[in-house]
Every structure is written in structure tokens, then in C-alpha cells.
Amino acid sequence: MRTTSKKLSTLVLAAAVSAGLVGCTSQGAPEEAPSKDVVIPAGDLADQSGTLTPSNPTTLTTWITSAEQAPAPDNKITKLLKEKLGVTLDYEIVSPDNVDQKIGVMLAGGEYPDLIGTTDLKLRLLEGGALRPLDDMLATGDYPNISTHVEPYIKKMSYSGTEVDPGLYIIPNYNRFYGDVTGGTYYGPAFWIQKRVLEDAGYPDLSNMTLDRYFQLIADYKAKHPETDGAPTVGFELLASTGREWGMTNPPALLAGSPNNGGVIVDDNNKAEIYANKDIAKDFYKVVNEKYSEGLVDPESFTLTYDQYTAKLATGAVLGMHDQGWDFGTATQSLQSAGKDEYTYVPLMPVYDGVQPWYADRDVMNTNQGFGLSVSSKQPEKALKFIDMMLSEPWQKVLSWGIEGEDYQVGADGVFSRTDEQRANYRDLTWRASNRLTALLDMLPKHNGQFSDGNAYSPDDQPAEFLATLTGYDRAFIQKYDKKTWREFVNTPKENPKYYPAWNIGLDDEANQVNQQLTDAAVQNLPKIIAGKPADFEKNWKSYTDAVGQIDVKVYEDAINKGIKDRLTNW
């Protein structure tokens, strides 16, 4: 969740880790039998099976959907992969704005890279036959790290639809926890506000937050500071770009006290219903319409691409927005790299009267998002072994913490820590490009939580390290609110419902079509509702609800409810 001060459109490049650009049809040589002269390097980063070894080099083509930056040619982890495993990765990094077209091209061609890193909730690559089922390969026992990773949650991770055979196709990239759940940073949904706004307001009480209080804080600051570093100060952004429409459509459910179930609210009887045309949505858009007319909402909100949106946040000119923390990490890290901590954000949780906030949930495993193995790979055993090796604790520590002695230290008590210089390096984009594989790690499965030695998976999740990581400004800010982590600005998560979340329930074609129709209706009508004259609000709202009324919503709701029932029965 992440970084760059450049427009992310520059990330829609195909970046080879060490060689030149390799297209998605480059498949590598057919699987070879291990050489008789296999040499296994010393150390716990080596593949003891000999499948991946420098004496028998391997090139793996890899396609990744990510907003993360490409590695620099001199990247030290790239060199380590080649030194210890003989692996060279040629991968194409595609930003979320461009993934739809790319998926269509790949499916039409029928040829794929060895490894496919996908975040597509529509499962087009999986259901289009691009991915290989992994169950039989895992049954061989040759991939113990993957087996350990998936075994407790195999039902939840496996595809159970009808388009292709049921089974495990994608190894999830986030929130399969080992040990205790730790963390200092909040990555979930919120109405975010810049720290400088709260500082200017005298660090006001943030409990019992309402939409009116939230927007008043922004309005007061914008009136006093109409410019930010020479550019017009922007009050509030609504993310509405393709594939990120939920930035505009999800707020009503959160304001009503529902956890993030996507396009539905699920009641206490586990029954799901859309809320797009309900009063809780109307009340939200009426407020935003009023704030738009007052000049608080950015008129460019509805035309910005995702890249442009994150680039605008990275300027520091935007005072607030509704989004999920992971989605604008690139902007946050750009601001941090520039030393503009006062322009970074904290999460607030406005709710309707009488409602308890449920913004923060227990981090949900990203089923159907992560790495899969393509059906056209000529070296499936090596490709899967690479994922298996990356899931080993030694490699997880390298990918997350870096190189011991260079990027962190191990104390006499076994606890990992970093110096101020090492922490500063980690925040520097240029340094990260040469010392981290952030795009690869974004897609790789992870030991979220704790390692077996008790250290946290990530430096930012190590409690003492997190506090030490904070800049002087952030440390002083957080102490004003008598808090120790940014997660403490949101609710303590309740136990997730067993079925949760509804947004990643697999849908059949008919339900997907209805879901797309609902999305299209929102994209076509909500900008008109928000940007229209307040006097026209009722008329514009009726046009929207009439459009929703023409859609066979029951097909979508029935599919979600069937999925909830299946999960309650089988998970």
C-alpha cells in the first residue's frame, strides 16, 4: 500500500526485473529435468529440493496488477533471487486503471505468463480458463510452504463456481494470519482527513463524528487556507474511476453502521439487500450535493482516473476523501518521502445518529486475489516452487524486512529493530526501488501477523518499531490524541460474521451482469446528483432510483444470499 510522486500512469509499463521487456506470451523453456550437476547454495534462502538453483537458471514471466513501482535495474533482492535460486523474473506491472483491457487481450490470445498476479474480483482470468488448478500439485508434497499456508482455509480459498472445475487456483496475497494480528497502520475504509486540519482545529474530539462535523472541519480550514503550496486547496475528493467506483458508492452503508459488505447490507438474520436506492444513500448524497454547491467537493472528482486521483493526493492539496487506506498508500508514501507528514491522513468514522461505527473489520483474507499459475506455462513446477520458496520464513523476512545487518538488526533478545537511517531509507522511494520488490510483494502470499520467533511480519507491525518509525511530527500528533497507533483512531473490530465479506462472493454470469448494471447506473447518475443544483436533487435522485428499478436486482440479491448461505454451511 505504497508510493510515488509521479503519476501512476507511468506504472503501466512492463518492467523487467533484470532483463528487457517481456510480453505476456513469452513462456520460457519447457520444464527440464534437474541437472546432474545441480549445486544448492549454502544458507536457508536456497531451495533444498534443487528445483530452483543457479546451476540450472530459470526465467519466469510474471504479470502483476499493482499500483506499486517497478524495481530499479540494480535491485539487490533481484540479485539475491538469482544468486540463491537462479531465478530471473521478467514481469509486466499493470496499474488498476488498465487491467480490464489487458485481461481481455490475454484471454483472447490464450497465452499467458508463467505466474499471474490478479486482483480481479470478477474472476475473469480464473473463469476464462487462464489458471491451472493447484490441488493435484500440492498433493505431491513438493510445496510444503504453500500447503501450510492454505490448508486451514482451503475451503475459503477455493473456487466453488461452475465455470471451471472447483479447486484452488489463486493463493491469496493478504491477511492469512500467523500468530497474533498486529499492526500500527489502518488500511480499511474511512472518511480521511489531513492531520494539518485537525492540528489547526486544536485537535478536536473525534468521537461521535458526523458528516456535518467532518465537512465543517474541512470547510473551516479551506476558508483559512485557500491555497496549498501555490495550488488551490481541495476540500473533498470522491473516487469514481473505473474499478474504484466503490469510493463513491460504499459510504452510505458505513454511515449506517454496516461493515464493508460491498453493494449490500446484511441484516441480523444474514439476509442481504442492496442499499443504493435506500434512504441511507439518499441522505448521504444530499449532504454531498450541498457540499458540492458550497465548493467543498472537487469538481474533477468524476473525471479523474485512479492515477490522476493518487497523483492529486500526493500534492498534499486535498484535505479529505472517502477511500480505503490501502488504496492511496502510494500518495501517502510520496508525501512522507517529501517530509510533508502534516499533509498525510488519519481515518475518521462519521455515522448517522444513534449508530455505532463499524468501519474497521478484522482484516479479511483476500480470497481470489493473489498469484495463480497459468495453464500455458511450460515450467509449472518451477513457477509454483518459486511461490513456495517466497512463502518460506527466511524469504518472507527478506521481502518484508530486508537484509539483516543492512536493513535491520536482531537484538540479543531476538527482536528485530532498525536505526533511524534504516527507517528513513524505507520511506525513500528511490531507495525502495533498489532495495525492495514492492510490486512483487504486493501480489505474493504473506505471513501476515507474526513469524515463529515472535517478530511481526512487517516493520510497521512491530509495536516498538512502529512507534520508533513515526516522525517527530507524527509522534507529537498521535500523542495529542493519547494514542499509540493509527488503528486506534477507528473502532476496535468486532468478530467478523462467518460469511463475511459479501463483496467477494462469486457470482454467476447473470448476477454479474446485474451487478454491472447497478454499477453503470451509479456511475451515470451519482455524479449528476452530486454536481447538480440542490433544487434539482429530488428530480435527479428519482431518475437514479427509476434506473435502479429497471434492473432485476433480485437476481443479484438472490446470488449474494445464496453465497452467504453456502458460506454459513461450508466455511
FENFENVEN-V37941 format. One record per backbone hydrogen bond with DSSP energy under -0.5 kcal/mol. CO is the residue of the C=O (numbers start at 1). NH is the residue of the N-H. E is the energy in kcal/mol with one decimal. If there is no record, write none. Layout:
((CO | NH | E) (CO | NH | E))
//
This chain:
((2 | 333 | -1.3) (7 | 10 | -2.0) (8 | 11 | -2.4) (9 | 12 | -1.4) (11 | 13 | -1.7) (13 | 15 | -0.8) (13 | 93 | -1.1) (14 | 16 | -0.6) (15 | 91 | -0.7) (23 | 26 | -1.6) (25 | 27 | -0.7) (27 | 378 | -0.8) (35 | 38 | -1.3) (39 | 41 | -0.7) (39 | 55 | -0.6) (43 | 46 | -1.2) (46 | 48 | -0.9) (47 | 50 | -1.6) (51 | 53 | -0.6) (52 | 47 | -0.6) (53 | 56 | -2.0) (54 | 57 | -0.6) (56 | 53 | -0.6) (58 | 60 | -0.5) (58 | 88 | -2.7) (59 | 61 | -0.5) (60 | 90 | -2.1) (61 | 115 | -2.3) (62 | 92 | -2.2) (63 | 117 | -3.9) (64 | 66 | -0.7) (64 | 94 | -3.0) (69 | 439 | -0.7) (72 | 75 | -1.8) (75 | 79 | -1.6) (76 | 80 | -1.7) (77 | 81 | -2.4) (78 | 82 | -1.7) (79 | 83 | -2.4) (80 | 84 | -2.7) (81 | 85 | -2.1) (81 | 86 | -0.7) (81 | 87 | -1.5) (82 | 86 | -0.8) (84 | 47 | -0.5) (86 | 58 | -3.2) (88 | 60 | -2.4) (88 | 90 | -0.6) (89 | 17 | -1.6) (89 | 18 | -0.6) (89 | 91 | -0.7) (90 | 62 | -2.4) (91 | 93 | -0.5) (92 | 64 | -2.9) (92 | 94 | -0.6) (94 | 66 | -1.8) (95 | 98 | -1.8) (96 | 99 | -0.9) (98 | 102 | -1.5) (99 | 103 | -2.7) (100 | 104 | -2.0) (101 | 105 | -2.1) (102 | 106 | -2.3) (103 | 107 | -2.6) (104 | 108 | -2.1) (105 | 109 | -1.9) (106 | 110 | -2.3) (114 | 374 | -2.4) (115 | 63 | -2.4) (115 | 117 | -0.5) (116 | 118 | -0.7) (116 | 372 | -2.5) (117 | 65 | -1.3) (118 | 370 | -2.2) (119 | 121 | -0.8) (120 | 123 | -1.5) (123 | 127 | -3.2) (124 | 128 | -1.3) (125 | 130 | -2.6) (125 | 131 | -0.6) (126 | 129 | -1.4) (130 | 375 | -2.0) (134 | 138 | -2.5) (135 | 139 | -1.9) (136 | 140 | -0.5) (137 | 140 | -1.0) (137 | 142 | -0.6) (138 | 141 | -1.7) (143 | 147 | -2.3) (144 | 148 | -2.4) (145 | 149 | -1.8) (146 | 150 | -2.4) (147 | 151 | -2.4) (148 | 152 | -0.5) (150 | 153 | -1.5) (151 | 154 | -1.0) (153 | 157 | -2.4) (154 | 158 | -1.4) (159 | 167 | -1.9) (167 | 159 | -3.4) (167 | 169 | -0.6) (168 | 134 | -3.2) (169 | 373 | -0.6) (170 | 172 | -0.7) (171 | 371 | -1.5) (174 | 366 | -2.1) (175 | 177 | -0.8) (176 | 448 | -0.6) (178 | 450 | -3.1) (180 | 182 | -0.6) (184 | 486 | -2.0) (184 | 487 | -1.0) (185 | 187 | -0.5) (187 | 326 | -1.9) (188 | 325 | -2.5) (190 | 192 | -0.8) (190 | 323 | -1.8) (191 | 348 | -1.7) (192 | 321 | -1.3) (193 | 346 | -2.3) (194 | 197 | -0.9) (194 | 198 | -1.2) (195 | 199 | -2.7) (196 | 200 | -2.4) (197 | 201 | -1.5) (198 | 203 | -3.1) (199 | 202 | -1.6) (206 | 209 | -0.5) (209 | 351 | -2.0) (210 | 214 | -2.4) (211 | 215 | -2.8) (212 | 216 | -2.0) (213 | 217 | -2.1) (214 | 218 | -1.6) (215 | 219 | -2.8) (216 | 220 | -2.8) (217 | 221 | -1.8) (218 | 222 | -2.7) (219 | 223 | -2.1) (220 | 224 | -1.3) (221 | 225 | -2.2) (226 | 233 | -3.0) (228 | 231 | -2.1) (231 | 228 | -3.6) (234 | 319 | -2.9) (235 | 320 | -0.8) (236 | 298 | -3.0) (237 | 322 | -1.1) (238 | 240 | -0.5) (241 | 244 | -2.6) (244 | 247 | -2.2) (245 | 248 | -2.2) (245 | 249 | -1.7) (246 | 250 | -2.3) (250 | 253 | -0.9) (250 | 254 | -1.1) (251 | 255 | -2.6) (252 | 256 | -1.4) (253 | 258 | -2.6) (254 | 257 | -1.6) (255 | 352 | -2.7) (259 | 261 | -1.4) (261 | 264 | -0.7) (263 | 275 | -0.9) (265 | 267 | -0.5) (265 | 273 | -1.6) (267 | 270 | -2.1) (271 | 267 | -2.5) (273 | 265 | -2.6) (275 | 278 | -1.8) (278 | 281 | -0.9) (278 | 282 | -2.2) (279 | 283 | -3.0) (280 | 284 | -1.0) (281 | 285 | -2.5) (282 | 286 | -2.0) (283 | 287 | -1.6) (284 | 288 | -2.4) (285 | 289 | -2.3) (286 | 290 | -2.0) (287 | 291 | -2.4) (288 | 292 | -2.4) (289 | 293 | -2.1) (290 | 294 | -1.2) (291 | 296 | -2.6) (291 | 297 | -0.7) (292 | 295 | -1.7) (296 | 236 | -2.1) (298 | 301 | -1.9) (300 | 303 | -1.9) (300 | 304 | -1.5) (301 | 240 | -0.7) (305 | 309 | -2.6) (306 | 310 | -2.6) (307 | 8 | -0.6) (307 | 311 | -2.1) (308 | 312 | -2.2) (309 | 313 | -2.3) (310 | 314 | -2.0) (311 | 315 | -0.6) (312 | 315 | -1.1) (312 | 317 | -0.7) (313 | 316 | -1.5) (317 | 234 | -2.8) (317 | 319 | -0.5) (319 | 194 | -2.4) (320 | 237 | -1.9) (321 | 192 | -2.8) (321 | 323 | -0.5) (322 | 239 | -0.6) (323 | 190 | -1.7) (324 | 327 | -1.7) (324 | 328 | -0.6) (325 | 328 | -0.8) (326 | 329 | -0.8) (328 | 332 | -2.0) (329 | 333 | -2.6) (330 | 4 | -1.7) (330 | 334 | -1.6) (331 | 335 | -2.3) (332 | 336 | -2.4) (333 | 337 | -2.5) (334 | 338 | -1.5) (335 | 340 | -2.9) (336 | 339 | -1.7) (339 | 341 | -0.5) (340 | 343 | -1.6) (341 | 344 | -1.5) (342 | 196 | -2.1) (344 | 195 | -2.4) (346 | 193 | -2.1) (348 | 191 | -2.3) (352 | 355 | -1.7) (365 | 367 | -2.3) (366 | 369 | -1.8) (369 | 173 | -1.7) (370 | 118 | -2.6) (371 | 171 | -2.9) (372 | 116 | -2.7) (373 | 132 | -3.5) (374 | 377 | -0.8) (378 | 31 | -2.2) (379 | 383 | -2.4) (380 | 384 | -2.7) (381 | 385 | -2.1) (382 | 386 | -2.0) (383 | 387 | -1.5) (384 | 388 | -2.4) (385 | 389 | -2.7) (386 | 390 | -2.4) (387 | 391 | -1.2) (389 | 392 | -1.5) (392 | 396 | -2.6) (393 | 397 | -2.4) (394 | 398 | -1.7) (395 | 399 | -2.9) (396 | 400 | -2.1) (397 | 401 | -2.5) (397 | 402 | -1.6) (402 | 404 | -0.5) (403 | 406 | -1.8) (403 | 407 | -3.2) (403 | 408 | -0.9) (408 | 405 | -3.4) (409 | 411 | -0.5) (409 | 417 | -2.0) (411 | 414 | -2.2) (415 | 411 | -2.5) (417 | 409 | -3.0) (419 | 423 | -2.2) (420 | 424 | -2.4) (421 | 425 | -2.4) (422 | 426 | -1.8) (423 | 427 | -1.2) (424 | 428 | -0.7) (425 | 428 | -1.4) (427 | 429 | -0.5) (428 | 432 | -2.4) (429 | 433 | -2.0) (430 | 434 | -0.9) (431 | 434 | -0.8) (431 | 435 | -1.1) (432 | 436 | -2.3) (433 | 72 | -3.1) (434 | 76 | -2.5) (436 | 438 | -0.5) (437 | 441 | -2.8) (438 | 442 | -1.9) (439 | 443 | -1.0) (440 | 443 | -0.8) (440 | 444 | -1.7) (446 | 448 | -0.9) (448 | 178 | -3.1) (448 | 450 | -0.6) (449 | 457 | -2.1) (451 | 454 | -2.0) (455 | 451 | -3.3) (458 | 461 | -1.5) (458 | 462 | -0.7) (459 | 462 | -1.0) (460 | 184 | -0.7) (461 | 463 | -0.7) (462 | 466 | -3.5) (463 | 467 | -2.0) (464 | 468 | -2.1) (465 | 469 | -1.9) (466 | 470 | -1.1) (467 | 470 | -0.6) (471 | 475 | -2.9) (472 | 476 | -2.1) (473 | 477 | -2.6) (474 | 478 | -3.0) (475 | 479 | -1.7) (476 | 480 | -1.2) (477 | 480 | -0.6) (477 | 481 | -0.7) (478 | 481 | -0.6) (478 | 483 | -2.2) (479 | 482 | -1.3) (485 | 488 | -0.7) (486 | 489 | -1.7) (487 | 490 | -1.6) (491 | 493 | -0.5) (497 | 500 | -1.2) (501 | 504 | -0.7) (502 | 505 | -1.7) (508 | 512 | -2.7) (509 | 513 | -2.4) (510 | 514 | -1.9) (511 | 515 | -2.7) (512 | 516 | -2.5) (513 | 517 | -2.2) (514 | 518 | -2.3) (515 | 519 | -2.2) (516 | 520 | -3.0) (517 | 521 | -2.4) (518 | 522 | -2.0) (519 | 523 | -2.7) (520 | 524 | -2.3) (521 | 525 | -1.9) (522 | 526 | -2.6) (525 | 529 | -2.3) (526 | 530 | -3.0) (527 | 531 | -2.8) (528 | 532 | -1.2) (533 | 536 | -2.0) (534 | 537 | -1.4) (536 | 540 | -2.8) (537 | 541 | -3.1) (538 | 542 | -2.2) (539 | 543 | -1.8) (540 | 544 | -1.7) (541 | 545 | -2.6) (542 | 546 | -2.5) (543 | 547 | -1.7) (544 | 548 | -2.4) (545 | 549 | -2.2) (546 | 550 | -0.9) (547 | 550 | -0.7) (548 | 551 | -1.7) (551 | 553 | -2.4) (552 | 555 | -1.3) (552 | 556 | -0.8) (553 | 557 | -2.6) (554 | 558 | -3.0) (555 | 559 | -1.7) (556 | 560 | -2.3) (557 | 561 | -2.7) (558 | 562 | -2.4) (559 | 563 | -2.2) (560 | 564 | -2.5) (561 | 565 | -2.3) (562 | 566 | -2.6) (563 | 567 | -2.3) (564 | 568 | -2.5) (565 | 569 | -1.6) (566 | 570 | -2.8) (567 | 571 | -2.4))
//
